[in-house]
Amino acid sequence: MLVKTIIQGLWLISAVGLTALVLLHSPKGDGLGGLGGQAQLFTSTKSAETTLNRVTWALTVIFMGLTVVLSAGWIEAPSAAL
């Protein structure tokens, strides 16, 4: 039960993080550069966009993997002994 709860928590965190990162992407290719001072954390706007893309893809893989694990029912609570 504890393992399933932890995986559900990670799934929720990855979903929220993925949503936030997708919203940070700019349709014009500005990405984090459009937010003003946020892009100064990186050496260039291209570096910021590359980092944003990599983190977005990583969270996508984590989210989709956990979705498959949770929906397939591979992790179940142990049945109570009678």
PyMOL Python script that loads the backbone (N, CA, C, O; Angstrom):
from pymol import cmd

cmd.read_pdbstr("""\
ATOM      1  N   MET A   1       0.829  -1.192   0.000  1.00  0.00           N
ATOM      2  CA  MET A   1       0.000   0.000   0.000  1.00  0.00           C
ATOM      3  C   MET A   1       0.869   1.250   0.000  1.00  0.00           C
ATOM      4  O   MET A   1       0.565   2.229  -0.680  1.00  0.00           O
ATOM      5  N   LEU A   2       1.944   1.207   0.762  1.00  0.00           N
ATOM      6  CA  LEU A   2       2.831   2.365   0.847  1.00  0.00           C
ATOM      7  C   LEU A   2       3.519   2.639  -0.478  1.00  0.00           C
ATOM      8  O   LEU A   2       3.680   3.796  -0.865  1.00  0.00           O
ATOM      9  N   VAL A   3       3.928   1.582  -1.182  1.00  0.00           N
ATOM     10  CA  VAL A   3       4.609   1.748  -2.467  1.00  0.00           C
ATOM     11  C   VAL A   3       3.664   2.380  -3.480  1.00  0.00           C
ATOM     12  O   VAL A   3       4.059   3.276  -4.226  1.00  0.00           O
ATOM     13  N   LYS A   4       2.430   1.920  -3.509  1.00  0.00           N
ATOM     14  CA  LYS A   4       1.455   2.476  -4.447  1.00  0.00           C
ATOM     15  C   LYS A   4       1.184   3.952  -4.141  1.00  0.00           C
ATOM     16  O   LYS A   4       1.028   4.753  -5.063  1.00  0.00           O
ATOM     17  N   THR A   5       1.128   4.315  -2.874  1.00  0.00           N
ATOM     18  CA  THR A   5       0.912   5.704  -2.477  1.00  0.00           C
ATOM     19  C   THR A   5       2.084   6.585  -2.905  1.00  0.00           C
ATOM     20  O   THR A   5       1.883   7.709  -3.364  1.00  0.00           O
ATOM     21  N   ILE A   6       3.296   6.081  -2.755  1.00  0.00           N
ATOM     22  CA  ILE A   6       4.483   6.835  -3.163  1.00  0.00           C
ATOM     23  C   ILE A   6       4.491   7.035  -4.678  1.00  0.00           C
ATOM     24  O   ILE A   6       4.788   8.126  -5.165  1.00  0.00           O
ATOM     25  N   ILE A   7       4.162   5.978  -5.416  1.00  0.00           N
ATOM     26  CA  ILE A   7       4.126   6.083  -6.880  1.00  0.00           C
ATOM     27  C   ILE A   7       3.038   7.047  -7.327  1.00  0.00           C
ATOM     28  O   ILE A   7       3.235   7.809  -8.273  1.00  0.00           O
ATOM     29  N   GLN A   8       1.894   7.020  -6.657  1.00  0.00           N
ATOM     30  CA  GLN A   8       0.831   7.972  -6.997  1.00  0.00           C
ATOM     31  C   GLN A   8       1.269   9.406  -6.702  1.00  0.00           C
ATOM     32  O   GLN A   8       0.930  10.323  -7.450  1.00  0.00           O
ATOM     33  N   GLY A   9       2.010   9.600  -5.631  1.00  0.00           N
ATOM     34  CA  GLY A   9       2.534  10.930  -5.313  1.00  0.00           C
ATOM     35  C   GLY A   9       3.517  11.410  -6.367  1.00  0.00           C
ATOM     36  O   GLY A   9       3.461  12.564  -6.793  1.00  0.00           O
ATOM     37  N   LEU A  10       4.421  10.525  -6.792  1.00  0.00           N
ATOM     38  CA  LEU A  10       5.370  10.878  -7.853  1.00  0.00           C
ATOM     39  C   LEU A  10       4.645  11.173  -9.156  1.00  0.00           C
ATOM     40  O   LEU A  10       5.025  12.081  -9.895  1.00  0.00           O
ATOM     41  N   TRP A  11       3.595  10.399  -9.434  1.00  0.00           N
ATOM     42  CA  TRP A  11       2.797  10.620 -10.636  1.00  0.00           C
ATOM     43  C   TRP A  11       2.143  12.000 -10.604  1.00  0.00           C
ATOM     44  O   TRP A  11       2.135  12.714 -11.608  1.00  0.00           O
ATOM     45  N   LEU A  12       1.596  12.371  -9.448  1.00  0.00           N
ATOM     46  CA  LEU A  12       0.959  13.680  -9.308  1.00  0.00           C
ATOM     47  C   LEU A  12       1.969  14.808  -9.458  1.00  0.00           C
ATOM     48  O   LEU A  12       1.690  15.801 -10.130  1.00  0.00           O
ATOM     49  N   ILE A  13       3.138  14.668  -8.840  1.00  0.00           N
ATOM     50  CA  ILE A  13       4.183  15.689  -8.945  1.00  0.00           C
ATOM     51  C   ILE A  13       4.650  15.829 -10.386  1.00  0.00           C
ATOM     52  O   ILE A  13       4.853  16.943 -10.870  1.00  0.00           O
ATOM     53  N   SER A  14       4.824  14.692 -11.079  1.00  0.00           N
ATOM     54  CA  SER A  14       5.263  14.767 -12.474  1.00  0.00           C
ATOM     55  C   SER A  14       4.184  15.405 -13.354  1.00  0.00           C
ATOM     56  O   SER A  14       4.507  16.122 -14.301  1.00  0.00           O
ATOM     57  N   ALA A  15       2.916  15.154 -13.054  1.00  0.00           N
ATOM     58  CA  ALA A  15       1.829  15.757 -13.839  1.00  0.00           C
ATOM     59  C   ALA A  15       1.799  17.271 -13.664  1.00  0.00           C
ATOM     60  O   ALA A  15       1.656  18.009 -14.639  1.00  0.00           O
ATOM     61  N   VAL A  16       1.932  17.728 -12.431  1.00  0.00           N
ATOM     62  CA  VAL A  16       1.916  19.174 -12.165  1.00  0.00           C
ATOM     63  C   VAL A  16       3.155  19.835 -12.774  1.00  0.00           C
ATOM     64  O   VAL A  16       3.065  20.901 -13.384  1.00  0.00           O
ATOM     65  N   GLY A  17       4.311  19.187 -12.601  1.00  0.00           N
ATOM     66  CA  GLY A  17       5.546  19.731 -13.164  1.00  0.00           C
ATOM     67  C   GLY A  17       5.507  19.781 -14.682  1.00  0.00           C
ATOM     68  O   GLY A  17       5.960  20.753 -15.286  1.00  0.00           O
ATOM     69  N   LEU A  18       4.973  18.748 -15.293  1.00  0.00           N
ATOM     70  CA  LEU A  18       4.866  18.714 -16.748  1.00  0.00           C
ATOM     71  C   LEU A  18       3.934  19.810 -17.252  1.00  0.00           C
ATOM     72  O   LEU A  18       4.216  20.453 -18.264  1.00  0.00           O
ATOM     73  N   THR A  19       2.839  20.020 -16.557  1.00  0.00           N
ATOM     74  CA  THR A  19       1.910  21.090 -16.937  1.00  0.00           C
ATOM     75  C   THR A  19       2.586  22.449 -16.862  1.00  0.00           C
ATOM     76  O   THR A  19       2.445  23.268 -17.770  1.00  0.00           O
ATOM     77  N   ALA A  20       3.319  22.691 -15.784  1.00  0.00           N
ATOM     78  CA  ALA A  20       4.010  23.977 -15.624  1.00  0.00           C
ATOM     79  C   ALA A  20       5.067  24.171 -16.709  1.00  0.00           C
ATOM     80  O   ALA A  20       5.190  25.264 -17.263  1.00  0.00           O
ATOM     81  N   LEU A  21       5.827  23.125 -17.017  1.00  0.00           N
ATOM     82  CA  LEU A  21       6.873  23.259 -18.028  1.00  0.00           C
ATOM     83  C   LEU A  21       6.304  23.469 -19.424  1.00  0.00           C
ATOM     84  O   LEU A  21       6.865  24.226 -20.216  1.00  0.00           O
ATOM     85  N   VAL A  22       5.200  22.807 -19.729  1.00  0.00           N
ATOM     86  CA  VAL A  22       4.580  23.010 -21.040  1.00  0.00           C
ATOM     87  C   VAL A  22       4.081  24.444 -21.164  1.00  0.00           C
ATOM     88  O   VAL A  22       4.167  25.039 -22.239  1.00  0.00           O
ATOM     89  N   LEU A  23       3.567  24.998 -20.089  1.00  0.00           N
ATOM     90  CA  LEU A  23       3.104  26.386 -20.128  1.00  0.00           C
ATOM     91  C   LEU A  23       4.260  27.374 -20.250  1.00  0.00           C
ATOM     92  O   LEU A  23       4.064  28.488 -20.735  1.00  0.00           O
ATOM     93  N   LEU A  24       5.455  26.988 -19.821  1.00  0.00           N
ATOM     94  CA  LEU A  24       6.617  27.863 -19.964  1.00  0.00           C
ATOM     95  C   LEU A  24       7.121  27.944 -21.401  1.00  0.00           C
ATOM     96  O   LEU A  24       7.779  28.914 -21.779  1.00  0.00           O
ATOM     97  N   HIS A  25       6.815  26.929 -22.196  1.00  0.00           N
ATOM     98  CA  HIS A  25       7.234  26.958 -23.593  1.00  0.00           C
ATOM     99  C   HIS A  25       6.499  28.069 -24.322  1.00  0.00           C
ATOM    100  O   HIS A  25       5.295  28.256 -24.146  1.00  0.00           O
ATOM    101  N   SER A  26       7.229  28.793 -25.131  1.00  0.00           N
ATOM    102  CA  SER A  26       6.625  29.871 -25.897  1.00  0.00           C
ATOM    103  C   SER A  26       6.355  29.393 -27.317  1.00  0.00           C
ATOM    104  O   SER A  26       7.183  28.692 -27.899  1.00  0.00           O
ATOM    105  N   PRO A  27       5.215  29.758 -27.878  1.00  0.00           N
ATOM    106  CA  PRO A  27       4.932  29.334 -29.249  1.00  0.00           C
ATOM    107  C   PRO A  27       5.844  29.995 -30.276  1.00  0.00           C
ATOM    108  O   PRO A  27       5.964  29.498 -31.396  1.00  0.00           O
ATOM    109  N   LYS A  28       6.485  31.099 -29.922  1.00  0.00           N
ATOM    110  CA  LYS A  28       7.366  31.803 -30.845  1.00  0.00           C
ATOM    111  C   LYS A  28       8.811  31.367 -30.706  1.00  0.00           C
ATOM    112  O   LYS A  28       9.681  31.875 -31.414  1.00  0.00           O
ATOM    113  N   GLY A  29       9.075  30.451 -29.821  1.00  0.00           N
ATOM    114  CA  GLY A  29      10.445  30.019 -29.621  1.00  0.00           C
ATOM    115  C   GLY A  29      11.173  30.852 -28.580  1.00  0.00           C
ATOM    116  O   GLY A  29      12.364  30.639 -28.354  1.00  0.00           O
ATOM    117  N   ASP A  30      10.491  31.796 -27.938  1.00  0.00           N
ATOM    118  CA  ASP A  30      11.125  32.614 -26.914  1.00  0.00           C
ATOM    119  C   ASP A  30      11.363  31.813 -25.641  1.00  0.00           C
ATOM    120  O   ASP A  30      12.389  31.982 -24.981  1.00  0.00           O
ATOM    121  N   GLY A  31      10.430  30.953 -25.298  1.00  0.00           N
ATOM    122  CA  GLY A  31      10.584  30.129 -24.112  1.00  0.00           C
ATOM    123  C   GLY A  31      10.778  30.965 -22.869  1.00  0.00           C
ATOM    124  O   GLY A  31      10.007  31.887 -22.605  1.00  0.00           O
ATOM    125  N   LEU A  32      11.809  30.644 -22.103  1.00  0.00           N
ATOM    126  CA  LEU A  32      12.085  31.377 -20.877  1.00  0.00           C
ATOM    127  C   LEU A  32      12.582  32.792 -21.135  1.00  0.00           C
ATOM    128  O   LEU A  32      12.551  33.633 -20.237  1.00  0.00           O
ATOM    129  N   GLY A  33      13.034  33.062 -22.343  1.00  0.00           N
ATOM    130  CA  GLY A  33      13.500  34.404 -22.670  1.00  0.00           C
ATOM    131  C   GLY A  33      12.398  35.440 -22.584  1.00  0.00           C
ATOM    132  O   GLY A  33      12.673  36.620 -22.367  1.00  0.00           O
ATOM    133  N   GLY A  34      11.169  35.022 -22.749  1.00  0.00           N
ATOM    134  CA  GLY A  34      10.031  35.934 -22.676  1.00  0.00           C
ATOM    135  C   GLY A  34       9.648  36.304 -21.255  1.00  0.00           C
ATOM    136  O   GLY A  34       8.807  37.180 -21.053  1.00  0.00           O
ATOM    137  N   LEU A  35      10.245  35.657 -20.273  1.00  0.00           N
ATOM    138  CA  LEU A  35       9.894  35.936 -18.887  1.00  0.00           C
ATOM    139  C   LEU A  35      10.788  36.990 -18.233  1.00  0.00           C
ATOM    140  O   LEU A  35      10.643  37.273 -17.044  1.00  0.00           O
ATOM    141  N   GLY A  36      11.683  37.553 -18.976  1.00  0.00           N
ATOM    142  CA  GLY A  36      12.531  38.603 -18.419  1.00  0.00           C
ATOM    143  C   GLY A  36      13.747  38.052 -17.715  1.00  0.00           C
ATOM    144  O   GLY A  36      14.593  37.423 -18.351  1.00  0.00           O
ATOM    145  N   GLY A  37      13.856  38.273 -16.418  1.00  0.00           N
ATOM    146  CA  GLY A  37      15.033  37.908 -15.652  1.00  0.00           C
ATOM    147  C   GLY A  37      15.250  36.424 -15.480  1.00  0.00           C
ATOM    148  O   GLY A  37      16.347  36.015 -15.099  1.00  0.00           O
ATOM    149  N   GLN A  38      14.251  35.600 -15.745  1.00  0.00           N
ATOM    150  CA  GLN A  38      14.400  34.166 -15.568  1.00  0.00           C
ATOM    151  C   GLN A  38      15.456  33.583 -16.494  1.00  0.00           C
ATOM    152  O   GLN A  38      16.146  32.635 -16.118  1.00  0.00           O
ATOM    153  N   ALA A  39      15.596  34.128 -17.694  1.00  0.00           N
ATOM    154  CA  ALA A  39      16.547  33.580 -18.658  1.00  0.00           C
ATOM    155  C   ALA A  39      17.989  33.895 -18.270  1.00  0.00           C
ATOM    156  O   ALA A  39      18.915  33.309 -18.832  1.00  0.00           O
ATOM    157  N   GLN A  40      18.197  34.800 -17.328  1.00  0.00           N
ATOM    158  CA  GLN A  40      19.550  35.153 -16.923  1.00  0.00           C
ATOM    159  C   GLN A  40      20.204  34.036 -16.108  1.00  0.00           C
ATOM    160  O   GLN A  40      21.409  34.088 -15.860  1.00  0.00           O
ATOM    161  N   LEU A  41      19.448  33.044 -15.694  1.00  0.00           N
ATOM    162  CA  LEU A  41      20.018  31.907 -14.991  1.00  0.00           C
ATOM    163  C   LEU A  41      20.858  31.057 -15.933  1.00  0.00           C
ATOM    164  O   LEU A  41      21.715  30.299 -15.480  1.00  0.00           O
ATOM    165  N   PHE A  42      20.630  31.170 -17.211  1.00  0.00           N
ATOM    166  CA  PHE A  42      21.316  30.369 -18.202  1.00  0.00           C
ATOM    167  C   PHE A  42      22.274  31.262 -18.987  1.00  0.00           C
ATOM    168  O   PHE A  42      22.156  32.486 -18.950  1.00  0.00           O
ATOM    169  N   THR A  43      23.221  30.649 -19.695  1.00  0.00           N
ATOM    170  CA  THR A  43      24.196  31.438 -20.440  1.00  0.00           C
ATOM    171  C   THR A  43      23.576  32.097 -21.659  1.00  0.00           C
ATOM    172  O   THR A  43      24.030  33.157 -22.088  1.00  0.00           O
ATOM    173  N   SER A  44      22.553  31.488 -22.216  1.00  0.00           N
ATOM    174  CA  SER A  44      21.878  32.074 -23.368  1.00  0.00           C
ATOM    175  C   SER A  44      20.443  31.579 -23.418  1.00  0.00           C
ATOM    176  O   SER A  44      20.067  30.654 -22.698  1.00  0.00           O
ATOM    177  N   THR A  45      19.653  32.198 -24.270  1.00  0.00           N
ATOM    178  CA  THR A  45      18.264  31.784 -24.432  1.00  0.00           C
ATOM    179  C   THR A  45      18.205  30.381 -25.032  1.00  0.00           C
ATOM    180  O   THR A  45      17.335  29.585 -24.679  1.00  0.00           O
ATOM    181  N   LYS A  46      19.129  30.085 -25.938  1.00  0.00           N
ATOM    182  CA  LYS A  46      19.159  28.749 -26.543  1.00  0.00           C
ATOM    183  C   LYS A  46      19.451  27.690 -25.489  1.00  0.00           C
ATOM    184  O   LYS A  46      18.873  26.604 -25.525  1.00  0.00           O
ATOM    185  N   SER A  47      20.338  27.993 -24.556  1.00  0.00           N
ATOM    186  CA  SER A  47      20.642  27.070 -23.473  1.00  0.00           C
ATOM    187  C   SER A  47      19.417  26.865 -22.588  1.00  0.00           C
ATOM    188  O   SER A  47      19.144  25.747 -22.150  1.00  0.00           O
ATOM    189  N   ALA A  48      18.693  27.923 -22.330  1.00  0.00           N
ATOM    190  CA  ALA A  48      17.480  27.824 -21.509  1.00  0.00           C
ATOM    191  C   ALA A  48      16.434  26.961 -22.205  1.00  0.00           C
ATOM    192  O   ALA A  48      15.780  26.133 -21.572  1.00  0.00           O
ATOM    193  N   GLU A  49      16.284  27.161 -23.499  1.00  0.00           N
ATOM    194  CA  GLU A  49      15.300  26.385 -24.250  1.00  0.00           C
ATOM    195  C   GLU A  49      15.690  24.911 -24.318  1.00  0.00           C
ATOM    196  O   GLU A  49      14.832  24.034 -24.222  1.00  0.00           O
ATOM    197  N   THR A  50      16.968  24.643 -24.480  1.00  0.00           N
ATOM    198  CA  THR A  50      17.446  23.259 -24.515  1.00  0.00           C
ATOM    199  C   THR A  50      17.208  22.571 -23.177  1.00  0.00           C
ATOM    200  O   THR A  50      16.745  21.431 -23.134  1.00  0.00           O
ATOM    201  N   THR A  51      17.523  23.260 -22.090  1.00  0.00           N
ATOM    202  CA  THR A  51      17.302  22.705 -20.757  1.00  0.00           C
ATOM    203  C   THR A  51      15.817  22.476 -20.510  1.00  0.00           C
ATOM    204  O   THR A  51      15.430  21.442 -19.965  1.00  0.00           O
ATOM    205  N   LEU A  52      14.998  23.418 -20.899  1.00  0.00           N
ATOM    206  CA  LEU A  52      13.548  23.297 -20.740  1.00  0.00           C
ATOM    207  C   LEU A  52      13.015  22.095 -21.519  1.00  0.00           C
ATOM    208  O   LEU A  52      12.165  21.356 -21.024  1.00  0.00           O
ATOM    209  N   ASN A  53      13.513  21.906 -22.725  1.00  0.00           N
ATOM    210  CA  ASN A  53      13.086  20.755 -23.533  1.00  0.00           C
ATOM    211  C   ASN A  53      13.497  19.439 -22.895  1.00  0.00           C
ATOM    212  O   ASN A  53      12.701  18.501 -22.855  1.00  0.00           O
ATOM    213  N   ARG A  54      14.718  19.351 -22.399  1.00  0.00           N
ATOM    214  CA  ARG A  54      15.201  18.113 -21.787  1.00  0.00           C
ATOM    215  C   ARG A  54      14.410  17.759 -20.532  1.00  0.00           C
ATOM    216  O   ARG A  54      14.036  16.604 -20.331  1.00  0.00           O
ATOM    217  N   VAL A  55      14.160  18.748 -19.699  1.00  0.00           N
ATOM    218  CA  VAL A  55      13.400  18.489 -18.465  1.00  0.00           C
ATOM    219  C   VAL A  55      11.959  18.112 -18.799  1.00  0.00           C
ATOM    220  O   VAL A  55      11.374  17.248 -18.144  1.00  0.00           O
ATOM    221  N   THR A  56      11.389  18.753 -19.809  1.00  0.00           N
ATOM    222  CA  THR A  56      10.025  18.436 -20.226  1.00  0.00           C
ATOM    223  C   THR A  56       9.940  16.997 -20.729  1.00  0.00           C
ATOM    224  O   THR A  56       9.009  16.273 -20.378  1.00  0.00           O
ATOM    225  N   TRP A  57      10.901  16.580 -21.545  1.00  0.00           N
ATOM    226  CA  TRP A  57      10.894  15.204 -22.048  1.00  0.00           C
ATOM    227  C   TRP A  57      11.102  14.197 -20.927  1.00  0.00           C
ATOM    228  O   TRP A  57      10.475  13.138 -20.918  1.00  0.00           O
ATOM    229  N   ALA A  58      11.975  14.520 -19.985  1.00  0.00           N
ATOM    230  CA  ALA A  58      12.212  13.611 -18.857  1.00  0.00           C
ATOM    231  C   ALA A  58      10.933  13.435 -18.045  1.00  0.00           C
ATOM    232  O   ALA A  58      10.571  12.312 -17.696  1.00  0.00           O
ATOM    233  N   LEU A  59      10.247  14.533 -17.744  1.00  0.00           N
ATOM    234  CA  LEU A  59       8.997  14.434 -16.993  1.00  0.00           C
ATOM    235  C   LEU A  59       7.910  13.717 -17.794  1.00  0.00           C
ATOM    236  O   LEU A  59       7.065  13.032 -17.218  1.00  0.00           O
ATOM    237  N   THR A  60       7.929  13.870 -19.108  1.00  0.00           N
ATOM    238  CA  THR A  60       6.963  13.167 -19.949  1.00  0.00           C
ATOM    239  C   THR A  60       7.168  11.659 -19.849  1.00  0.00           C
ATOM    240  O   THR A  60       6.204  10.906 -19.717  1.00  0.00           O
ATOM    241  N   VAL A  61       8.423  11.220 -19.913  1.00  0.00           N
ATOM    242  CA  VAL A  61       8.728   9.786 -19.821  1.00  0.00           C
ATOM    243  C   VAL A  61       8.333   9.253 -18.438  1.00  0.00           C
ATOM    244  O   VAL A  61       7.750   8.174 -18.331  1.00  0.00           O
ATOM    245  N   ILE A  62       8.650  10.008 -17.384  1.00  0.00           N
ATOM    246  CA  ILE A  62       8.289   9.588 -16.026  1.00  0.00           C
ATOM    247  C   ILE A  62       6.776   9.498 -15.883  1.00  0.00           C
ATOM    248  O   ILE A  62       6.258   8.514 -15.355  1.00  0.00           O
ATOM    249  N   PHE A  63       6.066  10.520 -16.351  1.00  0.00           N
ATOM    250  CA  PHE A  63       4.611  10.551 -16.239  1.00  0.00           C
ATOM    251  C   PHE A  63       3.969   9.392 -16.996  1.00  0.00           C
ATOM    252  O   PHE A  63       3.096   8.708 -16.462  1.00  0.00           O
ATOM    253  N   MET A  64       4.397   9.171 -18.230  1.00  0.00           N
ATOM    254  CA  MET A  64       3.806   8.099 -19.035  1.00  0.00           C
ATOM    255  C   MET A  64       4.140   6.728 -18.453  1.00  0.00           C
ATOM    256  O   MET A  64       3.292   5.835 -18.446  1.00  0.00           O
ATOM    257  N   GLY A  65       5.358   6.554 -17.970  1.00  0.00           N
ATOM    258  CA  GLY A  65       5.736   5.280 -17.362  1.00  0.00           C
ATOM    259  C   GLY A  65       4.922   4.969 -16.123  1.00  0.00           C
ATOM    260  O   GLY A  65       4.440   3.850 -15.950  1.00  0.00           O
ATOM    261  N   LEU A  66       4.770   5.967 -15.261  1.00  0.00           N
ATOM    262  CA  LEU A  66       3.977   5.769 -14.047  1.00  0.00           C
ATOM    263  C   LEU A  66       2.499   5.573 -14.370  1.00  0.00           C
ATOM    264  O   LEU A  66       1.798   4.852 -13.660  1.00  0.00           O
ATOM    265  N   THR A  67       2.029   6.208 -15.431  1.00  0.00           N
ATOM    266  CA  THR A  67       0.639   6.014 -15.848  1.00  0.00           C
ATOM    267  C   THR A  67       0.401   4.562 -16.254  1.00  0.00           C
ATOM    268  O   THR A  67      -0.619   3.971 -15.900  1.00  0.00           O
ATOM    269  N   VAL A  68       1.338   4.000 -16.991  1.00  0.00           N
ATOM    270  CA  VAL A  68       1.205   2.599 -17.410  1.00  0.00           C
ATOM    271  C   VAL A  68       1.233   1.679 -16.195  1.00  0.00           C
ATOM    272  O   VAL A  68       0.416   0.764 -16.089  1.00  0.00           O
ATOM    273  N   VAL A  69       2.166   1.916 -15.281  1.00  0.00           N
ATOM    274  CA  VAL A  69       2.291   1.068 -14.092  1.00  0.00           C
ATOM    275  C   VAL A  69       1.023   1.133 -13.245  1.00  0.00           C
ATOM    276  O   VAL A  69       0.521   0.102 -12.800  1.00  0.00           O
ATOM    277  N   LEU A  70       0.506   2.336 -13.022  1.00  0.00           N
ATOM    278  CA  LEU A  70      -0.683   2.486 -12.180  1.00  0.00           C
ATOM    279  C   LEU A  70      -1.941   1.938 -12.854  1.00  0.00           C
ATOM    280  O   LEU A  70      -2.779   1.322 -12.196  1.00  0.00           O
ATOM    281  N   SER A  71      -2.076   2.160 -14.155  1.00  0.00           N
ATOM    282  CA  SER A  71      -3.296   1.707 -14.830  1.00  0.00           C
ATOM    283  C   SER A  71      -3.296   0.202 -15.084  1.00  0.00           C
ATOM    284  O   SER A  71      -4.363  -0.407 -15.168  1.00  0.00           O
ATOM    285  N   ALA A  72      -2.126  -0.400 -15.205  1.00  0.00           N
ATOM    286  CA  ALA A  72      -2.051  -1.841 -15.454  1.00  0.00           C
ATOM    287  C   ALA A  72      -2.328  -2.651 -14.193  1.00  0.00           C
ATOM    288  O   ALA A  72      -2.607  -3.847 -14.269  1.00  0.00           O
ATOM    289  N   GLY A  73      -2.252  -2.011 -13.054  1.00  0.00           N
ATOM    290  CA  GLY A  73      -2.519  -2.712 -11.804  1.00  0.00           C
ATOM    291  C   GLY A  73      -1.388  -3.620 -11.373  1.00  0.00           C
ATOM    292  O   GLY A  73      -1.613  -4.591 -10.651  1.00  0.00           O
ATOM    293  N   TRP A  74      -0.176  -3.320 -11.803  1.00  0.00           N
ATOM    294  CA  TRP A  74       0.978  -4.142 -11.445  1.00  0.00           C
ATOM    295  C   TRP A  74       1.346  -3.999  -9.978  1.00  0.00           C
ATOM    296  O   TRP A  74       2.019  -4.862  -9.414  1.00  0.00           O
ATOM    297  N   ILE A  75       0.912  -2.923  -9.369  1.00  0.00           N
ATOM    298  CA  ILE A  75       1.191  -2.715  -7.947  1.00  0.00           C
ATOM    299  C   ILE A  75      -0.143  -2.705  -7.230  1.00  0.00           C
ATOM    300  O   ILE A  75      -0.920  -1.758  -7.347  1.00  0.00           O
ATOM    301  N   GLU A  76      -0.393  -3.747  -6.504  1.00  0.00           N
ATOM    302  CA  GLU A  76      -1.649  -3.889  -5.772  1.00  0.00           C
ATOM    303  C   GLU A  76      -1.369  -4.005  -4.292  1.00  0.00           C
ATOM    304  O   GLU A  76      -0.298  -4.446  -3.875  1.00  0.00           O
ATOM    305  N   ALA A  77      -2.341  -3.605  -3.515  1.00  0.00           N
ATOM    306  CA  ALA A  77      -2.231  -3.783  -2.063  1.00  0.00           C
ATOM    307  C   ALA A  77      -2.350  -5.270  -1.761  1.00  0.00           C
ATOM    308  O   ALA A  77      -3.145  -5.964  -2.396  1.00  0.00           O
ATOM    309  N   PRO A  78      -1.580  -5.770  -0.811  1.00  0.00           N
ATOM    310  CA  PRO A  78      -1.683  -7.198  -0.470  1.00  0.00           C
ATOM    311  C   PRO A  78      -3.068  -7.520   0.067  1.00  0.00           C
ATOM    312  O   PRO A  78      -3.657  -6.736   0.810  1.00  0.00           O
ATOM    313  N   SER A  79      -3.579  -8.678  -0.316  1.00  0.00           N
ATOM    314  CA  SER A  79      -4.916  -9.057   0.151  1.00  0.00           C
ATOM    315  C   SER A  79      -4.853  -9.477   1.609  1.00  0.00           C
ATOM    316  O   SER A  79      -3.857 -10.030   2.074  1.00  0.00           O
ATOM    317  N   ALA A  80      -5.921  -9.207   2.308  1.00  0.00           N
ATOM    318  CA  ALA A  80      -5.977  -9.540   3.739  1.00  0.00           C
ATOM    319  C   ALA A  80      -6.176 -11.037   3.912  1.00  0.00           C
ATOM    320  O   ALA A  80      -6.987 -11.654   3.221  1.00  0.00           O
ATOM    321  N   ALA A  81      -5.433 -11.605   4.830  1.00  0.00           N
ATOM    322  CA  ALA A  81      -5.559 -13.032   5.099  1.00  0.00           C
ATOM    323  C   ALA A  81      -6.804 -13.279   5.946  1.00  0.00           C
ATOM    324  O   ALA A  81      -7.086 -12.524   6.876  1.00  0.00           O
ATOM    325  N   LEU A  82      -7.537 -14.324   5.629  1.00  0.00           N
ATOM    326  CA  LEU A  82      -8.753 -14.626   6.376  1.00  0.00           C
ATOM    327  C   LEU A  82      -8.483 -15.567   7.520  1.00  0.00           C
ATOM    328  O   LEU A  82      -9.403 -15.926   8.254  1.00  0.00           O
TER     329      LEU A  82
END
""", "prot")
cmd.dss("prot")
cmd.show_as("cartoon", "prot")
cmd.util.cbc("prot")
cmd.orient("prot")
